[in-house]
Amino acid sequence: MLSSVEFTVESLSAHHAVEKLSRAGIPVLMAKSMGKTSVRVRIASKDRKKAFAILRGSCYNVKNLSRRGGARLLEWAKRAAGLILGTILFSGVFLFLESRVLKVKISGSGAYYEREIMEILKGEGVHILSAFPEDTGPLTAKVLALDRVEFCSFRLEGGVLTVGVEVGEEAKTLDMLPLLAPASGRIEELVVVRGTPLFAEGDAVRMGEVVVANSPLEGGKKAAVIARVTVRYRVEREYALPEAEAVAQFFLDFGEIKDLQIGKTERGCRITGTAFSTASIGLD
């Protein structure tokens, strides 16, 4: 990517920021967990304003903005407007070369897949002196389809395309299990990195139904599912407690609640609301 920006997203649900950006059509070039409440994200510079509007509108705290690639060079160029023509011409050549793939480096515990990854890159039109695609989705999907691969990332800096590939330990290989609905209700959120989704967000689902099935591979094998589903459902419970204590106990019993309603009863309080239940395979 020629021009990109990095920033830190902080929130109790910071890791959902990547999914929110992807659903809004903003390709995430890199995401790195910085702890339970923060994640470091890199996106294209052209998507910065849209991304910030989405995140800040959803109560995420965005900080520590830094520029990468062409964006950093653009700032430098603005401060050095008096450079001679020769320097400008040289910079033009440099920018062109920086936006091209001059070398490919495979890193991480899955580096032994170098031959397969090089074939995947070639199949997607990525080769020496080619431009790097803005949307890395097809590349990511094919690399993740390799046996035991759990994570991959792409970074182009100074003409060097670094493909980071991480695999799970042999004993930690995911079982060939489908992702099942954790409750009966409607699907609030569905994130599928690998697998075949059988439902969509907003669909009604029953507890135990298969939401994401294993995808078939060549040779009759199947790929392990990597996905997460959150189901919303109505809950109601009566407590023989004062209102404040009843509400506190309701949140302890069901976790996150929306559309909370409280009614008085002879015994105490009847509380209703919308609860959420999440199940995942391969995603924390």
MARKEVEX-842099 format. One record per residue (C-alpha): x negated, y negated, z. Coordinates in steps of 0.001 Angstrom, whole numbers, plus 500000, padded with zeros to 6 digits. Layout:
BEGIN
<rec><px>X</px><py>Y</py><pz>Z</pz></rec>
...
//
This chain:
BEGIN
<rec><px>500000</px><py>500000</py><pz>500000</pz></rec>
<rec><px>498462</px><py>496710</py><pz>498891</pz></rec>
<rec><px>500174</px><py>494408</py><pz>501402</pz></rec>
<rec><px>501496</px><py>495580</py><pz>504759</pz></rec>
<rec><px>502045</px><py>494504</py><pz>508360</pz></rec>
<rec><px>501772</px><py>496326</py><pz>511672</pz></rec>
<rec><px>503654</px><py>495533</py><pz>514864</pz></rec>
<rec><px>504642</px><py>497094</py><pz>518163</pz></rec>
<rec><px>508294</px><py>497852</py><pz>519001</pz></rec>
<rec><px>509180</px><py>498014</py><pz>522686</pz></rec>
<rec><px>512440</px><py>499345</py><pz>524112</pz></rec>
<rec><px>513759</px><py>502235</py><pz>526171</pz></rec>
<rec><px>514725</px><py>503731</py><pz>522779</pz></rec>
<rec><px>511691</px><py>502451</py><pz>520852</pz></rec>
<rec><px>511193</px><py>505733</py><pz>518964</pz></rec>
<rec><px>514625</px><py>505327</py><pz>517351</pz></rec>
<rec><px>513349</px><py>502156</py><pz>515625</pz></rec>
<rec><px>511630</px><py>504222</py><pz>512899</pz></rec>
<rec><px>514878</px><py>506021</py><pz>512092</pz></rec>
<rec><px>516823</px><py>502724</py><pz>512107</pz></rec>
<rec><px>514392</px><py>501187</py><pz>509584</pz></rec>
<rec><px>514500</px><py>504278</py><pz>507343</pz></rec>
<rec><px>518304</px><py>504274</py><pz>507327</pz></rec>
<rec><px>518187</px><py>500602</py><pz>506270</pz></rec>
<rec><px>516055</px><py>501556</py><pz>503236</pz></rec>
<rec><px>512769</px><py>500241</py><pz>504627</pz></rec>
<rec><px>509907</px><py>502732</py><pz>504049</pz></rec>
<rec><px>507800</px><py>503255</py><pz>507175</pz></rec>
<rec><px>504163</px><py>503705</py><pz>506120</pz></rec>
<rec><px>502919</px><py>504691</py><pz>509580</pz></rec>
<rec><px>504373</px><py>505208</py><pz>513035</pz></rec>
<rec><px>502357</px><py>505962</py><pz>516172</pz></rec>
<rec><px>503731</px><py>506500</py><pz>519664</pz></rec>
<rec><px>502138</px><py>504140</py><pz>522221</pz></rec>
<rec><px>504013</px><py>505620</py><pz>525173</pz></rec>
<rec><px>507560</px><py>506391</py><pz>526219</pz></rec>
<rec><px>508808</px><py>502849</py><pz>525559</pz></rec>
<rec><px>506724</px><py>501611</py><pz>522613</pz></rec>
<rec><px>505758</px><py>502625</py><pz>519103</pz></rec>
<rec><px>503332</px><py>501052</py><pz>516591</pz></rec>
<rec><px>504850</px><py>500690</py><pz>513103</pz></rec>
<rec><px>503487</px><py>499712</py><pz>509693</pz></rec>
<rec><px>505724</px><py>498577</py><pz>506814</pz></rec>
<rec><px>505317</px><py>496692</py><pz>503536</pz></rec>
<rec><px>504944</px><py>492900</py><pz>503977</pz></rec>
<rec><px>507928</px><py>492291</py><pz>501690</pz></rec>
<rec><px>510183</px><py>494148</py><pz>504164</pz></rec>
<rec><px>508989</px><py>492197</py><pz>507226</pz></rec>
<rec><px>511852</px><py>489670</py><pz>507514</pz></rec>
<rec><px>514544</px><py>492302</py><pz>506964</pz></rec>
<rec><px>512938</px><py>494691</py><pz>509458</pz></rec>
<rec><px>512567</px><py>492009</py><pz>512150</pz></rec>
<rec><px>516202</px><py>490962</py><pz>511698</pz></rec>
<rec><px>517381</px><py>494563</py><pz>512098</pz></rec>
<rec><px>515206</px><py>495320</py><pz>515132</pz></rec>
<rec><px>515784</px><py>492067</py><pz>517015</pz></rec>
<rec><px>519503</px><py>492335</py><pz>516283</pz></rec>
<rec><px>519435</px><py>495733</py><pz>517995</pz></rec>
<rec><px>517644</px><py>494457</py><pz>521129</pz></rec>
<rec><px>514193</px><py>495798</py><pz>520241</pz></rec>
<rec><px>511212</px><py>493696</py><pz>521336</pz></rec>
<rec><px>508773</px><py>493147</py><pz>518439</pz></rec>
<rec><px>505239</px><py>491949</py><pz>519262</pz></rec>
<rec><px>501540</px><py>492100</py><pz>518318</pz></rec>
<rec><px>502050</px><py>491457</py><pz>514601</pz></rec>
<rec><px>498961</px><py>492050</py><pz>512454</pz></rec>
<rec><px>498482</px><py>492012</py><pz>508706</pz></rec>
<rec><px>496904</px><py>494692</py><pz>506547</pz></rec>
<rec><px>495510</px><py>494945</py><pz>503034</pz></rec>
<rec><px>496666</px><py>492235</py><pz>500662</pz></rec>
<rec><px>498564</px><py>490350</py><pz>503379</pz></rec>
<rec><px>495346</px><py>489827</py><pz>505320</pz></rec>
<rec><px>493524</px><py>488716</py><pz>502189</pz></rec>
<rec><px>496366</px><py>486305</py><pz>501388</pz></rec>
<rec><px>495915</px><py>484528</py><pz>504720</pz></rec>
<rec><px>492195</px><py>484289</py><pz>504101</pz></rec>
<rec><px>492815</px><py>482887</py><pz>500598</pz></rec>
<rec><px>495078</px><py>480146</py><pz>501970</pz></rec>
<rec><px>492317</px><py>478983</py><pz>504301</pz></rec>
<rec><px>489741</px><py>479096</py><pz>501520</pz></rec>
<rec><px>491553</px><py>477286</py><pz>498738</pz></rec>
<rec><px>488311</px><py>475581</py><pz>497679</pz></rec>
<rec><px>486529</px><py>478746</py><pz>496549</pz></rec>
<rec><px>484820</px><py>478511</py><pz>493168</pz></rec>
<rec><px>486353</px><py>480135</py><pz>490100</pz></rec>
<rec><px>483851</px><py>482977</py><pz>490124</pz></rec>
<rec><px>484874</px><py>483977</py><pz>493639</pz></rec>
<rec><px>488543</px><py>483875</py><pz>492653</pz></rec>
<rec><px>487875</px><py>486124</py><pz>489678</pz></rec>
<rec><px>485919</px><py>488511</py><pz>491868</pz></rec>
<rec><px>488742</px><py>488543</py><pz>494415</pz></rec>
<rec><px>491208</px><py>489356</py><pz>491647</pz></rec>
<rec><px>489171</px><py>492373</py><pz>490626</pz></rec>
<rec><px>488783</px><py>493391</py><pz>494267</pz></rec>
<rec><px>492534</px><py>493151</py><pz>494904</pz></rec>
<rec><px>493246</px><py>495232</py><pz>491831</pz></rec>
<rec><px>490824</px><py>497936</py><pz>492915</pz></rec>
<rec><px>492085</px><py>497849</py><pz>496507</pz></rec>
<rec><px>495596</px><py>498609</py><pz>495278</pz></rec>
<rec><px>494299</px><py>501667</py><pz>493413</pz></rec>
<rec><px>493366</px><py>505089</py><pz>494717</pz></rec>
<rec><px>489571</px><py>505335</py><pz>494450</pz></rec>
<rec><px>489080</px><py>508236</py><pz>496850</pz></rec>
<rec><px>491274</px><py>510751</py><pz>498693</pz></rec>
<rec><px>490461</px><py>511900</py><pz>502224</pz></rec>
<rec><px>492364</px><py>514655</py><pz>504036</pz></rec>
<rec><px>492110</px><py>514487</py><pz>507839</pz></rec>
<rec><px>493624</px><py>516161</py><pz>510872</pz></rec>
<rec><px>494093</px><py>519743</py><pz>512021</pz></rec>
<rec><px>495750</px><py>520591</py><pz>508693</pz></rec>
<rec><px>492787</px><py>519450</py><pz>506564</pz></rec>
<rec><px>492362</px><py>523048</py><pz>505388</pz></rec>
<rec><px>495395</px><py>522395</py><pz>503162</pz></rec>
<rec><px>493249</px><py>520052</py><pz>501021</pz></rec>
<rec><px>493724</px><py>522006</py><pz>497790</pz></rec>
<rec><px>497516</px><py>522218</py><pz>498217</pz></rec>
<rec><px>497798</px><py>518532</py><pz>499152</pz></rec>
<rec><px>495715</px><py>517449</py><pz>496174</pz></rec>
<rec><px>498099</px><py>519419</py><pz>493947</pz></rec>
<rec><px>501091</px><py>517723</py><pz>495598</pz></rec>
<rec><px>499546</px><py>514279</py><pz>495024</pz></rec>
<rec><px>498803</px><py>515123</py><pz>491400</pz></rec>
<rec><px>502356</px><py>516367</py><pz>490875</pz></rec>
<rec><px>503685</px><py>513019</py><pz>492133</pz></rec>
<rec><px>501371</px><py>511035</py><pz>489828</pz></rec>
<rec><px>498828</px><py>510041</py><pz>492477</pz></rec>
<rec><px>495252</px><py>510363</py><pz>491218</pz></rec>
<rec><px>492005</px><py>508381</py><pz>490996</pz></rec>
<rec><px>492704</px><py>504792</py><pz>489776</pz></rec>
<rec><px>496467</px><py>505288</py><pz>490022</pz></rec>
<rec><px>498674</px><py>502941</py><pz>492038</pz></rec>
<rec><px>499985</px><py>504330</py><pz>495305</pz></rec>
<rec><px>503807</px><py>504717</py><pz>495424</pz></rec>
<rec><px>505742</px><py>502469</py><pz>497800</pz></rec>
<rec><px>508107</px><py>505292</py><pz>498728</pz></rec>
<rec><px>506140</px><py>508176</py><pz>500243</pz></rec>
<rec><px>509293</px><py>510178</py><pz>500996</pz></rec>
<rec><px>508823</px><py>512826</py><pz>498244</pz></rec>
<rec><px>505154</px><py>513270</py><pz>499191</pz></rec>
<rec><px>505994</px><py>513583</py><pz>502886</pz></rec>
<rec><px>508718</px><py>516169</py><pz>502254</pz></rec>
<rec><px>506408</px><py>518387</py><pz>500186</pz></rec>
<rec><px>503533</px><py>518227</py><pz>502675</pz></rec>
<rec><px>505868</px><py>519006</py><pz>505586</pz></rec>
<rec><px>507098</px><py>522050</py><pz>503656</pz></rec>
<rec><px>503633</px><py>523639</py><pz>504034</pz></rec>
<rec><px>503546</px><py>526364</py><pz>506670</pz></rec>
<rec><px>503092</px><py>525086</py><pz>510270</pz></rec>
<rec><px>502713</px><py>521426</py><pz>509205</pz></rec>
<rec><px>504456</px><py>519244</py><pz>511806</pz></rec>
<rec><px>503254</px><py>515723</py><pz>510924</pz></rec>
<rec><px>501775</px><py>513830</py><pz>507974</pz></rec>
<rec><px>500955</px><py>510196</py><pz>507199</pz></rec>
<rec><px>499552</px><py>508223</py><pz>504273</pz></rec>
<rec><px>497306</px><py>505162</py><pz>504489</pz></rec>
<rec><px>495599</px><py>503292</py><pz>501632</pz></rec>
<rec><px>492835</px><py>500899</py><pz>502696</pz></rec>
<rec><px>489926</px><py>499679</py><pz>500608</pz></rec>
<rec><px>490872</px><py>502096</py><pz>497856</pz></rec>
<rec><px>490592</px><py>505105</py><pz>500188</pz></rec>
<rec><px>493815</px><py>507111</py><pz>500515</pz></rec>
<rec><px>493774</px><py>508937</py><pz>503847</pz></rec>
<rec><px>496295</px><py>511746</py><pz>504246</pz></rec>
<rec><px>496670</px><py>512731</py><pz>507898</pz></rec>
<rec><px>498034</px><py>516254</py><pz>508387</pz></rec>
<rec><px>498671</px><py>517925</py><pz>511738</pz></rec>
<rec><px>499720</px><py>521538</py><pz>512238</pz></rec>
<rec><px>501111</px><py>523289</py><pz>515289</pz></rec>
<rec><px>499279</px><py>525992</py><pz>517183</pz></rec>
<rec><px>499931</px><py>529528</py><pz>516001</pz></rec>
<rec><px>501660</px><py>530380</py><pz>519250</pz></rec>
<rec><px>503744</px><py>527225</py><pz>518954</pz></rec>
<rec><px>505117</px><py>527952</py><pz>515483</pz></rec>
<rec><px>508776</px><py>526975</py><pz>515370</pz></rec>
<rec><px>511294</px><py>529812</py><pz>515315</pz></rec>
<rec><px>513388</px><py>530118</py><pz>512184</pz></rec>
<rec><px>516450</px><py>528845</py><pz>514025</pz></rec>
<rec><px>519086</px><py>526465</py><pz>512656</pz></rec>
<rec><px>520048</px><py>523289</py><pz>514513</pz></rec>
<rec><px>523366</px><py>523808</py><pz>516334</pz></rec>
<rec><px>525861</px><py>521205</py><pz>517510</pz></rec>
<rec><px>525389</px><py>520650</py><pz>521275</pz></rec>
<rec><px>529019</px><py>519602</py><pz>521811</pz></rec>
<rec><px>532380</px><py>519289</py><pz>520066</pz></rec>
<rec><px>533048</px><py>515818</py><pz>518697</pz></rec>
<rec><px>531781</px><py>513608</py><pz>515862</pz></rec>
<rec><px>528211</px><py>513268</py><pz>514685</pz></rec>
<rec><px>526841</px><py>509900</py><pz>515819</pz></rec>
<rec><px>523340</px><py>510334</py><pz>514370</pz></rec>
<rec><px>521645</px><py>512963</py><pz>512207</pz></rec>
<rec><px>517906</px><py>512892</py><pz>511433</pz></rec>
<rec><px>516592</px><py>515615</py><pz>509117</pz></rec>
<rec><px>512871</px><py>515817</py><pz>508376</pz></rec>
<rec><px>513053</px><py>519387</py><pz>507113</pz></rec>
<rec><px>516047</px><py>521638</py><pz>506585</pz></rec>
<rec><px>519411</px><py>521617</py><pz>504796</pz></rec>
<rec><px>522061</px><py>519402</py><pz>506452</pz></rec>
<rec><px>525559</px><py>520913</py><pz>506410</pz></rec>
<rec><px>527249</px><py>517868</py><pz>507952</pz></rec>
<rec><px>526882</px><py>514079</py><pz>507712</pz></rec>
<rec><px>527135</px><py>511268</py><pz>510252</pz></rec>
<rec><px>530764</px><py>510694</py><pz>511183</pz></rec>
<rec><px>531829</px><py>514313</py><pz>510505</pz></rec>
<rec><px>533744</px><py>516285</py><pz>513127</pz></rec>
<rec><px>531850</px><py>519281</py><pz>514476</pz></rec>
<rec><px>532450</px><py>522050</py><pz>517017</pz></rec>
<rec><px>529965</px><py>523141</py><pz>519656</pz></rec>
<rec><px>527673</px><py>525854</py><pz>518292</pz></rec>
<rec><px>528286</px><py>525112</py><pz>514606</pz></rec>
<rec><px>525209</px><py>525028</py><pz>512355</pz></rec>
<rec><px>524457</px><py>521377</py><pz>511573</pz></rec>
<rec><px>521102</px><py>521875</py><pz>509803</pz></rec>
<rec><px>520146</px><py>525204</py><pz>508219</pz></rec>
<rec><px>516718</px><py>526525</py><pz>507263</pz></rec>
<rec><px>515698</px><py>525586</py><pz>503717</pz></rec>
<rec><px>514665</px><py>528465</py><pz>501428</pz></rec>
<rec><px>511101</px><py>528499</py><pz>500094</pz></rec>
<rec><px>509458</px><py>530410</py><pz>497279</pz></rec>
<rec><px>508968</px><py>534108</py><pz>497875</pz></rec>
<rec><px>512100</px><py>534487</py><pz>499973</pz></rec>
<rec><px>510637</px><py>532656</py><pz>502974</pz></rec>
<rec><px>512400</px><py>529916</py><pz>504894</pz></rec>
<rec><px>511047</px><py>526680</py><pz>506312</pz></rec>
<rec><px>511509</px><py>525925</py><pz>509994</pz></rec>
<rec><px>514043</px><py>523193</py><pz>510716</pz></rec>
<rec><px>512774</px><py>519824</py><pz>511966</pz></rec>
<rec><px>515833</px><py>517732</py><pz>512830</pz></rec>
<rec><px>517858</px><py>516050</py><pz>515552</pz></rec>
<rec><px>521613</px><py>515542</py><pz>515969</pz></rec>
<rec><px>523569</px><py>513423</py><pz>518438</pz></rec>
<rec><px>527281</px><py>514147</py><pz>518926</pz></rec>
<rec><px>529705</px><py>511731</py><pz>520566</pz></rec>
<rec><px>532715</px><py>513079</py><pz>522446</pz></rec>
<rec><px>535399</px><py>511882</py><pz>524863</pz></rec>
<rec><px>535032</px><py>512696</py><pz>528539</pz></rec>
<rec><px>537377</px><py>512244</py><pz>531498</pz></rec>
<rec><px>536835</px><py>512953</py><pz>535180</pz></rec>
<rec><px>538532</px><py>512081</py><pz>538447</pz></rec>
<rec><px>536474</px><py>511260</py><pz>541551</pz></rec>
<rec><px>537604</px><py>510978</py><pz>545160</pz></rec>
<rec><px>535243</px><py>508024</py><pz>545593</pz></rec>
<rec><px>535354</px><py>504211</py><pz>545656</pz></rec>
<rec><px>535145</px><py>502666</py><pz>542175</pz></rec>
<rec><px>531469</px><py>501637</py><pz>542258</pz></rec>
<rec><px>530341</px><py>505052</py><pz>543509</pz></rec>
<rec><px>532618</px><py>506836</py><pz>541033</pz></rec>
<rec><px>531147</px><py>504922</py><pz>538091</pz></rec>
<rec><px>527606</px><py>505655</py><pz>539272</pz></rec>
<rec><px>528409</px><py>509362</py><pz>539574</pz></rec>
<rec><px>530058</px><py>509344</py><pz>536122</pz></rec>
<rec><px>526851</px><py>508027</py><pz>534547</pz></rec>
<rec><px>524822</px><py>510626</py><pz>536461</pz></rec>
<rec><px>527109</px><py>513383</py><pz>535155</pz></rec>
<rec><px>527183</px><py>512319</py><pz>531491</pz></rec>
<rec><px>524257</px><py>509938</py><pz>530848</pz></rec>
<rec><px>524824</px><py>507217</py><pz>528247</pz></rec>
<rec><px>528487</px><py>506146</py><pz>528108</pz></rec>
<rec><px>530429</px><py>503782</py><pz>525859</pz></rec>
<rec><px>534057</px><py>502584</py><pz>525940</pz></rec>
<rec><px>534208</px><py>503012</py><pz>529717</pz></rec>
<rec><px>537723</px><py>502849</py><pz>531220</pz></rec>
<rec><px>538578</px><py>503083</py><pz>534917</pz></rec>
<rec><px>541986</px><py>503841</py><pz>536423</pz></rec>
<rec><px>543095</px><py>504097</py><pz>540051</pz></rec>
<rec><px>544547</px><py>507397</py><pz>541301</pz></rec>
<rec><px>545855</px><py>508638</py><pz>544629</pz></rec>
<rec><px>542549</px><py>510429</py><pz>545269</pz></rec>
<rec><px>540243</px><py>507668</py><pz>544009</pz></rec>
<rec><px>539355</px><py>506882</py><pz>540366</pz></rec>
<rec><px>539860</px><py>508472</py><pz>536959</pz></rec>
<rec><px>537155</px><py>507470</py><pz>534502</pz></rec>
<rec><px>537116</px><py>508047</py><pz>530750</pz></rec>
<rec><px>534589</px><py>507148</py><pz>528101</pz></rec>
<rec><px>532514</px><py>508296</py><pz>525120</pz></rec>
<rec><px>529523</px><py>510464</py><pz>525978</pz></rec>
<rec><px>526633</px><py>511592</py><pz>523784</pz></rec>
<rec><px>524872</px><py>514952</py><pz>523566</pz></rec>
<rec><px>521649</px><py>515474</py><pz>521594</pz></rec>
<rec><px>519960</px><py>518607</py><pz>520288</pz></rec>
<rec><px>516722</px><py>518787</py><pz>518329</pz></rec>
<rec><px>514167</px><py>521170</py><pz>516850</pz></rec>
<rec><px>510638</px><py>519920</py><pz>516252</pz></rec>
<rec><px>511517</px><py>516316</py><pz>517197</pz></rec>
<rec><px>511167</px><py>514937</py><pz>520721</pz></rec>
//
